[in-house]
Amino acid sequence: MPRYTSISELPPVIPVFPLSGALLLPRTDLPLNIFEPRYLAMVEHAMSGNHLIGMIQPRPGDTGETPALSQVGCLGRITSYSEAEDDRFLISLTGVCRFTIRKELDVTTPFRQVEADYSGFAADLVSENNARAVNRAAVIRAFRQYLEANNMSANWSEVEQIPTELLVNTLSQLAPYPAPEKQALLEANDLQARADMLIALTELALSGGAKGARLQ
């Protein structure tokens, strides 16, 4: 994947894929099964150009055909692509940088497009930014408690080798929390804030105090 060193290298207009509960974060991967015609067209459009798509959640409670969009999403690059026999695309997006929507454009394409503003998220382009401030031990402890609550296990020697940024962002993606909590994790100011939020959400869920997010 190309290394973007400045937000000036990122496109001002991007197609967006609204998907509730889907969380893409910088340098993490999100596999997607694309089957709706409008999003097949979106992937074809991206593959013919810069391979970039914006993942964004609809605003909570809006389930219409064209739902209002959350203000913040994450730009991703298609880094894996294959065509299935039943006219589906199987792709993987790798997160590049978060963005805010300046405005949604009036377009003739079947997929939606927005004018994106990356100015508040330049630090997303720096790997492991603020990682040293993260309470890594507390993140791993919360992860262990989550696995134990679900009768699961992990190779802890491998977990210890995972870079802090990847650990926090991957656990944020995998955590079984409702869309508003996923959006809050996306919008966290930095990696430390995201890690602290992830720990708090996990502890709350384990205690049974988070509606819709209890770990079984």
Secondary structure as UniProt FT lines:
FT   HELIX           7..9
FT   STRAND          13..18
FT   TURN            20..21
FT   STRAND          29..34
FT   HELIX           37..47
FT   TURN            48..50
FT   STRAND          52..56
FT   TURN            60..61
FT   STRAND          72..83
FT   TURN            85..86
FT   STRAND          89..104
FT   STRAND          112..117
FT   HELIX           119..125
FT   TURN            127..130
FT   HELIX           131..133
FT   HELIX           136..149
FT   TURN            150..151
FT   HELIX           156..161
FT   HELIX           164..174
FT   HELIX           179..187
FT   HELIX           191..206
FT   TURN            207..208
FT   TURN            211..212
//
